[in-house]
Amino acid sequence: MLRSLYQCNPVAPGVLARKMGMAKEAISKLADRLPDKRLIARLLKGS
């Protein structure tokens, strides 16, 4: 996931899910844990 984010940063969860062949919900759940580890920063739509 981190490699995919690096290649197309920023990206919507749905786009990342399609690129990785995963469900959007699974991507969102994983992405929810990464900011706590300071691996990603989540942006709100329109930011």
Number of C-alpha atoms within 10 A of each C-alpha: 13 11 8 13 14 11 10 11 11 12 14 15 17 15 13 21 19 12 11 13 9 12 13 17 12 12 19 15 10 12 18 13 12 14 12 10 8 8 11 15 13 12 10 6 6 4 5
